[in-house]
Amino acid sequence: MTKEKAQARREHLNRMRAEQRAKERRTAMLMWGVGGLVILLLIGGVGFYVIKDRQATSLDAVTSVSYAGGEHVWTAVKYKENPPVGGQHNNYWQQCDVYDKPIHNEHAVHSLEHGAVWITYRPDLPKAQIEKIKSIAGSTGDANYMLVSPYPNLPAPIVASSWGHQLTFQNADDPKLPKFITKYQNGPDTPELGATCGGEYAITSTADQQPLPPEPKGEATPLPSESIAPSATPSPASS
């Protein structure tokens, strides 16, 4: 083999090696690029679902107002909110339970004062939605501090209320509904935290069954106690 041919052969081999190295670099860069893109897509996807989940369960839309507790009256009360979330209320509280007919605002507000969450819904809400509400009420938080009842002329299909707090819902499947219960039932704003939502002085009737109780005359009729224990000796309500 002549010197020129040997030189040409070496140059040809060098070019082939250079092209191979360049090809390997391009392949490596492509693989790193694809891998980086996959990682970015995964991070972006996880971030999207995290943000979406936070938005779905956020309670930022809760409206909050401040009311002093202990304002007991015997008359009907005109409330600012619909349904009410605090203010004056009847001396007797509503037994925490699920009702199929409307209850008196004045009794329900007293139950809120004791730490209850009150879920109200439009009377024409589909039966499946009503059953969903009842299921959530029975499985979330403390059923002893849960009120459920239909409520005419609601501003939304479903409204959840506690003392000083309220949130509206279009659907009972909204994940914010159980989260509202968990956060606000017996919450820190409860004026009479620990007071019973039942007991012998609790009202168990609906609004159509019994009017608001009249003011007792003289000392013959005891007023309910705000004690934690339902069996406590009754004394005039003063808190």
N, C-alpha and C positions, 0 to 999 in steps of 0.2 A: 504493500500500500504506500502510495506516495505521501510526501509530507503534506501536500495541499489537501488530499483527501482525508487524511487523519485529522487535520485542523477543522475541516468542514464537518466531519463526523462529531468531533467534540463540541463544536458550536451548535450543531443540531440537537445533541443530547442536552446541552445546557438550556436551550430554548424549551425543550420538552419538560425538563425539570422545573423551569421557571413558570411555564404555563400550568403545570400540575400544582405547584405551590399556590399560584394565584387562584386556581380553581378551588383548592382546599380552603383558602382564606374566604372566598366568596360563599362557600357552603357553610363555613363556620359562622360568618356574619349573618347569613340568612337564618340559620338555626337559632342564633342568639336573638335575632329580630323577632322571629315567630314566637320564641319562648317568652320574650319580653312582652309581646302583644297579648299572649295568652294570660300572663300574669296581670297585666293592666286590665284586661277584660274581667278576670276573676275578681280583682280588687274593686273594680267599678260595679260589677254585679252585686257583690256582697254589700258594698256601700249603698247601692240603690235600694236593696231590700231592707237594710237597716233603717234607712231614712223613711222608706215607705211604711215600715212597721211602727216607727216612732210617730209618724203622722197619723197613722190609723188609731193609735192608742193615746194620743196626746190629749190632755185635759186643759189645754190652753184656752179653749172656748168657754170654760166654766165662768159663769157670772157670779160675782161675790158681792154681798152687801153686809152691813153690820147692824145687828139688832141686840139690844139689851134683853136679858132673860127676866123671867119672873113677873111679867105684866099680865096678871090674871084678871079676866073680866067675865061677866055673865051675859053680856049682850053679843049680838052678831058683830063681826068686825069686817070693815072694808079694807082689803089688802092691796098693796101696790103691785106685788108680783102675782103672776097667774101661772101655776098655783103659788100660794104664799110660801115663803121660806123663813119667816120669823115675824116678830111683833107681838101684839096682844093676842091672847088666846084664852080659851075656856079653862076653868079650874080643873076639868076632867080631861084626861088624855085618851086617845083612841088606842084600843088594844092592837098591838102590832100583829097583823095578820093579812091574809089575802081576801079582798072583798070584791064581789061581782057587781056592786052598786056604789054610787058616790057616797062619800062620807063628809061630815061637816069639816070645813076648813079649820074651825076653831079647836076641834079636838086633835086633828092631824098636826097642827102647828105645835101643840103641847107635846106630842110624841116626838117631833123634831127636836124640841128643847131637851128631851131626854136622850137624844143620840140616834134617833131613827133616820133611815133613808126612806123616802116616800116616792114610789114609782107610780106615776099616773099615766093613763093612756086614753085616747079618744074612744068613746063607746062604739064607734063603727070600725075600729081596728080589726083586721082579719083575725079569725079565731086562732090560726097557727101562730100569729105574732103574739097574741095574748098568752097562749100556752108557753111560748118561748120566754116571755117576761116572768111568768110564774116559775118556770124552771130555774131561771137565773136567780130569782129572789130566794128560792129554796136551797140553792147550792152555793151561794156567794155570801161571804161575811157571816153575820149572826142573824139567823131567822127570827130571833126574839126582838130584834130591832129593825124589822122590815115591814113597811106598809105598801100594799099594792091596791089600787082602786081605779075604776074608770073616772074620767073627769071631762065634763062637757066643755066645749069651746077652748080647748088647749091650743097654744100657739104652734105646736108641732105634734106629730102622731104620738110621741112618747116624751115625757119629761121626768127627769130624776131630780129630786130635791133633798137637801139636808138643811140644817140650820145655817142660814146665810149663804148657801151655795146652790146653784142650779145649772143643769145642762139639758139641752134638747136633743132628740134623736129622731131620725126618719125611719129607722128600722131596728127591731129588737136584736138583730144579729150584730149590731155595732159593737166591736170589742171595747169601746170606751164605757159601755154601760156597766159591766162588772167591775171595771177599774174605778169608776166613780164610787160604787158601793164600797169597795175595799178602802178607798182613800178617805171618804167622808163619813162613813158610818161610825158613830162614837168618836168623831174626830176631835181635834184640840179646840175647835170653836164651840163645842157643845156646852151650853150654859150649865146644865145639870147632869154632867157626865156620871154615869153609874146609876141614875134613877131608873126605876123599872118602866118598861113599856107594856106592862100587863098588870096583874093584881086585881083585887076585888073592886077597886074604884075605876078601873079602865072601862071605857065605853066600847061595847061590842056590837052595837046596832049601826045600821046605815042611816043616811040622812032622811030617807023616805019612811023609815020605821019609827023614828023618834026625833022630836025637835030638840033644840039646845035646851039643857036643863035650866029651870028657873033659879033665880037666886034664893038660897034657903032663908026662911024666916025664923028669927030667934036662934036658939041653941039646939034645936031638936035634930037637925041634920048635920052630921060631921062632914068636914071637907076633907078631900084626899090628902094624904101625906106625901111629901116628895122623897120619902126614904127609899134607899136602895132595896130594902126588904119589903115585899108586898104585904107581909103580915104584920108590919109595924103598927103600933097604936096610932090611929088617925088623929091628926091635929090640924088646926087651921093652916091653910096654905099661905106662906109668907115669903117664899123664895121666888 
